[in-house]
Amino acid sequence: MPTFFVPLIRPEDLPTGAITPVSTEGRTLLIANVDGQYYAFPPECPHEGADLSRGRLDGAAIRCPNHQYLFGFPDGNLIESDDDACPPLTMFQLEEHDGTISLRVDL
């Protein structure tokens, strides 16, 4: 199975504790830097579509700005909420490749 890497951002452009949007192939993703570990996920909360770029990192997790739901990294599982039926946050696989943080695509 071939593997491709889509360059997204240089590590020096995403300081520890930051979340930034990146666009590739017509889709926007958010990338978070948690102590040198990078996580990519959609900008919409799976609960009601809130803008997670306005959320905040809480340890190795992102807290939704609307209802304070907490989604953990690296799997996107719901850690805190008042709605057990809320689906997990979709996560995308990243790797440092050729000096950039890249989206890994396995075909």
ZAZA-85558 format. One record per residue: residue in three letters; residue number from 1; x, y, z of N, C-alpha, C, O in turn. Coordinates in Angstrom, 2 decimals, always signed. Each point is the difference from the previous one (the first is absolute). Example, Ala and Ser with C-alpha at 12.3 -4.5 7.8 and 13.67 -1.06 7.14 Angstrom:
ZAZA-85558
ala	1	+13.19	-5.69	+7.80	-0.89	+1.19	+0.00	+0.90	+1.20	+0.00	+1.04	-0.02	+0.66
ser	2	-1.39	+1.07	-1.38	+0.82	+1.19	+0.06	-0.77	+1.09	+0.73	+0.51	+1.11	+0.17
end
This chain:
ZAZA-85558
met	1	+0.85	-1.17	+0.00	-0.85	+1.17	+0.00	+0.91	+1.24	+0.00	+0.81	+0.17	+0.90
pro	2	-0.96	+0.70	-1.90	+0.86	+1.20	-0.05	-0.40	+1.02	+1.06	-1.16	+0.11	+0.38
thr	3	+2.16	+0.63	+0.10	-0.19	+1.06	+0.98	+0.45	+1.32	-0.60	+1.07	+0.08	-0.61
phe	4	-1.88	+0.95	+0.78	+0.32	+1.34	-0.46	+0.00	+0.94	+1.20	-0.68	-0.24	+0.99
phe	5	+1.46	+1.31	-1.10	+0.05	+1.01	+1.04	-0.37	+1.35	-0.60	+0.60	+0.43	-0.98
val	6	-1.58	+0.22	+1.58	-0.45	+1.32	-0.46	+0.54	+1.02	+1.00	-0.46	+0.04	+1.14
pro	7	+1.45	+0.79	-1.55	+0.57	+0.98	+0.93	-1.04	+1.03	+0.43	-0.76	+0.51	-0.82
leu	8	+0.74	-0.22	+2.13	-0.98	+0.94	+0.54	+0.64	+1.24	+0.62	-0.42	+1.12	-0.31
ile	9	+1.41	-1.30	+1.16	+0.58	+1.13	+0.74	+1.37	-0.40	+0.53	+0.26	-1.17	+0.27
arg	10	+0.63	+2.15	-0.13	+1.31	-0.26	+0.61	-0.14	+0.00	+1.51	-0.76	+0.80	+0.54
pro	11	+1.48	-1.67	+0.15	-0.11	-0.05	+1.47	+0.27	+1.35	+0.66	-0.64	+0.33	+1.00
glu	12	+1.57	+0.44	-1.52	+0.33	+1.30	+0.61	-1.13	+1.03	-0.13	+0.02	+1.03	+0.67
asp	13	-0.99	-1.31	-1.54	-1.14	+0.90	-0.17	-1.19	-0.35	+0.91	-1.05	+0.64	-0.07
leu	14	+1.22	-1.67	+0.91	-1.07	-0.42	+0.90	+0.59	-0.24	+1.39	+0.41	-1.12	+0.31
pro	15	-0.36	+2.15	+0.53	+0.61	-0.14	+1.32	-0.82	-0.92	+0.92	-1.19	-0.22	-0.23
thr	16	+1.84	-0.29	+1.23	-0.66	-0.84	+0.99	-1.20	+0.73	+0.59	+0.09	+1.18	+0.36
gly	17	-1.21	-1.88	-0.26	-1.22	+0.57	+0.56	-0.87	+0.73	-1.00	-1.03	+0.56	+0.37
ala	18	+1.44	-0.55	-1.64	-0.75	+0.73	-1.03	-0.90	-0.92	-0.80	+0.25	-1.20	-0.13
ile	19	-1.30	+1.79	-0.42	-0.90	-0.65	-0.96	-0.04	+0.92	-1.21	-0.16	+1.21	+0.15
thr	20	+0.31	-1.77	-1.34	-0.06	+0.83	-1.20	-0.75	-0.72	-1.12	+0.10	-1.22	-0.12
pro	21	-0.84	+1.97	-0.69	-0.66	-0.63	-1.15	+0.98	-0.13	-1.16	+0.86	+0.85	-0.20
val	22	-1.01	-1.93	-0.56	+0.74	-0.19	-1.25	-1.00	-0.48	-1.04	-0.99	-0.66	+0.34
ser	23	+1.24	+0.98	-1.59	-0.88	-0.44	-1.08	+0.80	-0.84	-0.98	+1.13	+0.34	-0.37
thr	24	-1.73	-1.44	-0.05	+0.61	-0.85	-1.00	-1.10	-0.73	-0.75	-0.98	-0.45	+0.58
glu	25	+1.18	+0.33	-1.88	-0.96	-0.74	-0.83	-1.43	+0.47	+0.21	-0.93	-0.80	-0.03
gly	26	+0.75	+2.12	+0.25	-1.33	+0.56	+0.16	-0.65	-0.24	+1.35	-1.19	+0.26	+0.17
arg	27	+1.96	-0.76	+0.78	-0.54	-0.29	+1.33	+0.83	+0.71	+1.05	+1.23	+0.06	-0.11
thr	28	-1.88	+0.48	+1.13	+0.70	+0.63	+1.12	+0.09	-0.99	+1.15	-0.98	-0.67	+0.33
leu	29	+2.15	+0.60	+0.27	+0.24	-0.79	+1.20	+0.59	+0.91	+1.05	+0.58	+1.04	-0.33
leu	30	-0.71	-1.41	+1.59	+0.71	+0.68	+1.08	+1.15	-0.90	+0.42	-0.15	-1.22	+0.06
ile	31	+1.29	+1.83	+0.24	+1.14	-0.74	+0.53	+0.33	+0.59	+1.36	+0.11	+1.21	+0.17
ala	32	+0.05	-2.09	+0.80	+0.38	+0.41	+1.36	+1.38	-0.55	+0.31	+0.35	-1.11	-0.39
asn	33	+0.44	+1.91	+1.11	+1.31	-0.43	+0.49	-0.11	-0.15	+1.51	-0.15	+0.98	+0.72
val	34	+0.24	-2.23	-0.26	-0.05	-0.29	+1.43	+1.38	-0.57	+0.37	+0.27	-1.19	-0.19
asp	35	+0.58	+2.05	+0.72	+1.34	-0.41	+0.44	+0.77	-0.73	-1.10	+0.65	-1.01	+0.26
gly	36	-0.72	+1.53	-1.48	+0.75	-0.58	-1.11	-0.69	-1.16	-0.70	+0.55	-0.55	-0.95
gln	37	-1.73	+0.18	+1.39	-0.82	-0.99	-0.69	-1.07	+0.76	-0.78	-0.65	+0.90	+0.54
tyr	38	+0.47	-1.26	-1.81	-0.91	+0.73	-0.87	-1.25	-0.83	-0.27	+0.08	-1.21	-0.25
tyr	39	-1.24	+1.88	+0.30	-1.28	-0.68	-0.19	-0.83	+0.81	-1.00	-0.06	+1.22	+0.07
ala	40	-0.58	-1.92	-1.01	-0.83	+0.65	-1.01	-1.44	-0.50	+0.12	-0.24	-1.18	+0.22
phe	41	-0.70	+2.12	-0.36	-1.41	-0.32	+0.15	-0.82	+1.06	-0.73	+0.52	+1.07	-0.31
pro	42	-1.80	-1.37	+0.01	-0.84	+0.99	-0.68	-0.28	+1.20	+0.89	+0.08	-0.11	+1.23
pro	43	-0.40	+1.25	-1.82	-0.25	+1.20	+0.80	-1.38	+0.03	+0.66	-0.28	+0.91	+0.77
glu	44	-0.57	-1.88	-1.07	-1.36	-0.02	+0.55	-0.11	-1.03	+1.11	+0.45	-1.14	-0.15
cys	45	-1.04	+1.54	+1.26	-0.28	-0.93	+1.09	-1.04	-1.02	-0.49	-0.97	+0.39	-0.64
pro	46	+1.16	-1.69	+0.92	-0.98	-0.99	-0.45	-1.34	+0.09	+0.73	-0.97	-0.64	-0.41
his	47	+0.91	+1.41	+1.49	-1.25	+0.12	+0.76	-1.01	+0.87	-0.75	-1.06	-0.48	-0.39
glu	48	+1.40	+1.76	+0.18	-0.92	+0.91	-0.70	+0.70	+0.93	-0.97	-0.56	+1.02	-0.40
gly	49	+1.79	-1.38	+0.00	+0.68	+0.75	-1.05	+0.70	+1.27	+0.44	+0.35	+0.82	-0.85
ala	50	-0.14	-0.63	+2.14	+0.69	+1.21	+0.47	+1.41	+0.08	-0.59	+0.60	-1.02	-0.33
asp	51	-0.10	+2.23	+0.20	+1.32	+0.26	-0.56	+1.08	-0.33	+1.03	+0.22	+0.75	+0.95
leu	52	+0.46	-1.89	-1.14	+1.03	-0.42	+0.95	+1.26	+0.86	-0.05	+0.84	-0.10	+0.89
ser	53	-0.70	+0.93	-1.92	+1.15	+0.91	+0.00	-0.13	+1.03	+1.13	+0.99	+0.63	+0.38
arg	54	-2.21	-0.46	+0.15	-0.22	+0.88	+1.15	+0.08	-0.78	+1.32	-0.14	+0.57	+1.08
gly	55	+0.36	-1.88	-1.20	+0.15	-0.83	+1.19	+1.36	+0.20	+0.64	+0.80	+0.82	-0.46
arg	56	-0.55	-1.58	+1.53	+1.31	+0.12	+0.64	+0.54	-1.38	+0.32	-0.75	-0.94	+0.26
leu	57	+2.07	+0.87	-0.28	+0.64	-1.25	+0.39	-0.07	-0.13	+1.51	+0.18	+0.97	+0.73
asp	58	-0.44	-2.19	-0.29	-0.10	-0.31	+1.43	+0.80	-1.29	+0.18	-0.56	-1.10	-0.11
gly	59	+1.85	+1.23	+0.38	+0.88	-1.17	+0.01	+0.05	-0.58	-1.40	+0.18	+0.74	-0.97
ala	60	-0.33	-2.04	+0.85	+0.01	-0.67	-1.30	-1.43	-0.16	-0.50	-0.44	-1.10	-0.33
ala	61	-0.29	+2.22	+0.27	-1.40	-0.01	-0.44	-0.39	+1.39	-0.48	+0.68	+0.99	+0.30
ile	62	-1.79	-0.93	-1.04	-0.56	+1.29	-0.44	-1.38	+0.14	+0.64	-0.81	-0.92	+0.00
arg	63	+0.57	+2.14	+0.53	-1.29	+0.28	+0.64	-0.82	+0.88	-0.95	+0.46	+1.05	-0.44
cys	64	-1.67	-1.51	+0.14	-0.91	+0.74	-0.87	-0.40	+1.31	+0.67	-0.28	+0.02	+1.20
pro	65	+0.25	+1.09	-1.96	-0.34	+1.29	+0.61	-1.48	+0.15	+0.34	-0.35	+0.84	+0.83
asn	66	-0.53	-1.63	-1.44	-1.44	+0.19	+0.24	-0.52	-0.74	+1.23	-0.60	+0.62	+0.88
his	67	+0.82	-1.91	-0.82	-0.57	-0.80	+1.08	+1.06	-0.62	+0.91	-0.33	-0.79	+0.88
gln	68	+1.58	+1.16	-1.10	+1.12	-0.46	+0.84	+0.26	-1.49	-0.09	+0.61	-0.58	+0.89
tyr	69	-1.07	-0.07	-1.96	+0.33	-1.41	-0.20	+1.50	-0.11	-0.18	+0.64	+0.88	-0.59
leu	70	-0.06	-1.97	+1.09	+1.45	-0.19	-0.04	+0.29	-1.27	-0.79	-0.46	-1.09	+0.35
phe	71	+1.24	+1.24	-1.43	+0.38	-1.10	-0.88	+1.50	-0.26	+0.16	+0.81	+0.92	-0.13
gly	72	-0.45	-2.18	+0.39	+1.39	-0.34	+0.28	+0.80	-0.36	-1.23	-0.53	-0.50	-0.99
phe	73	+1.81	+0.76	+1.07	+0.95	-0.41	-1.03	+0.71	-1.25	+0.51	+0.19	-0.11	+1.21
pro	74	+0.20	-0.82	-2.03	+0.02	+0.05	-1.46	-1.25	-0.56	-0.68	-0.09	+0.04	-1.23
asp	75	-0.87	-0.58	+2.00	-1.10	-0.73	-0.63	-1.28	+0.80	-0.22	-0.90	-0.47	-0.70
gly	76	+0.79	+1.67	+1.27	-1.19	+0.82	-0.18	-1.17	-0.40	+0.87	-1.10	+0.54	-0.15
asn	77	+1.31	-1.48	+1.06	-1.10	-0.46	+0.86	-0.50	+1.11	+0.92	+0.77	+0.87	+0.41
leu	78	-2.03	-0.92	-0.11	-0.64	+0.95	+0.89	+0.41	-0.31	+1.44	-0.21	-1.12	+0.47
ile	79	+0.79	+2.10	+0.21	+0.47	-0.17	+1.37	-0.99	+0.58	+1.00	-0.29	-0.61	+1.03
glu	80	-0.25	+1.81	-1.34	-0.97	+0.66	+0.87	-1.15	+0.54	-0.83	+0.21	+0.66	-1.02
ser	81	-1.44	-0.94	+1.46	-1.18	+0.57	-0.65	-1.23	-0.34	+0.82	+0.08	-0.74	+0.98
asp	82	-1.21	+1.30	-1.39	-1.27	-0.39	+0.60	-0.84	-0.77	-1.03	-1.21	-0.15	+0.17
asp	83	+1.87	-0.33	-1.24	-0.69	-0.71	-1.06	+0.84	-1.20	-0.43	+0.89	+0.14	-0.84
asp	84	-1.17	-1.29	+1.40	+0.77	-1.20	-0.32	-0.18	-0.45	-1.44	+0.79	-0.81	-0.48
ala	85	-1.79	+1.33	-0.21	-0.24	-0.40	-1.39	+0.85	+0.80	-0.99	-0.03	-0.30	-1.20
cys	86	+0.76	+1.29	+1.67	+0.83	+0.81	-0.90	+1.10	-0.87	-0.61	+0.69	-0.71	+0.72
pro	87	-0.53	+0.76	-2.05	+1.05	-0.81	-0.62	+1.38	+0.56	+0.30	+0.13	+1.17	+0.38
pro	88	+0.91	-1.98	-0.55	+1.36	+0.49	+0.22	+0.40	+1.00	-1.09	-0.62	+0.07	-1.06
leu	89	+1.64	+0.67	+1.34	+0.59	+0.93	-0.96	+0.83	-0.81	-0.99	+0.83	-0.81	+0.40
thr	90	-1.05	+1.02	-1.68	+0.79	-0.68	-1.03	+1.44	+0.50	+0.07	+0.24	+1.21	+0.07
met	91	+0.71	-2.13	-0.10	+1.41	+0.36	+0.05	+0.68	-0.46	-1.28	-0.37	-1.01	-0.59
phe	92	+1.37	+1.79	+0.15	+0.76	-0.32	-1.20	+1.45	-0.25	+0.39	+0.53	+0.64	+0.90
gln	93	+0.10	-1.58	-1.59	+1.36	-0.39	+0.35	+1.01	+0.98	-0.58	-0.01	+0.29	-1.20
leu	94	+0.89	+0.21	+2.07	+1.07	+0.91	-0.39	+1.34	-0.64	+0.26	+0.14	-0.85	+0.89
glu	95	+0.84	+1.26	-1.68	+1.39	-0.39	+0.22	+0.89	+1.16	-0.40	-0.36	+0.79	-0.87
glu	96	+1.51	-0.68	+1.51	+1.01	+0.93	-0.48	+0.70	-0.67	-1.16	+0.57	-1.08	+0.15
his	97	-0.61	+1.71	-1.31	+0.55	-0.58	-1.22	+0.67	+1.11	-0.80	-0.63	+1.00	-0.34
asp	98	+1.90	-1.18	+0.05	+0.77	+0.99	-0.77	-0.08	+1.40	+0.60	-0.12	+0.98	-0.74
gly	99	+0.19	-0.89	+2.07	+0.04	+1.30	+0.67	-1.34	+0.69	+0.17	-0.06	+1.15	+0.43
thr	100	-1.03	-1.85	-0.75	-1.33	+0.61	+0.19	-0.90	-0.98	+0.75	+0.24	-1.21	+0.02
ile	101	-1.26	+1.76	+0.59	-1.05	-0.83	+0.57	-0.92	-0.32	-1.17	-0.55	+0.90	-0.64
ser	102	+0.39	-2.17	+0.37	-0.71	-0.44	-1.21	-1.14	-0.93	+0.36	+0.07	-0.77	+0.96
leu	103	-1.11	+0.84	-1.75	-1.12	-0.91	+0.09	+0.40	-1.30	-0.68	+0.41	+0.01	-1.16
arg	104	-0.52	-1.12	+1.88	+0.33	-1.31	-0.58	-1.24	-0.57	-0.66	-1.07	-0.09	+0.62
val	105	+1.21	-0.31	-1.88	-1.10	-0.56	-0.76	+0.43	-1.38	-0.50	+0.92	-0.11	-0.81
asp	106	-1.58	-0.92	+1.30	+0.26	-1.37	-0.46	-1.07	-0.38	-1.01	-1.19	+0.07	+0.30
leu	107	+1.62	-0.47	-1.48	-0.96	-0.40	-1.04	+0.02	-1.50	-0.17	-0.74	-0.53	-0.82
end
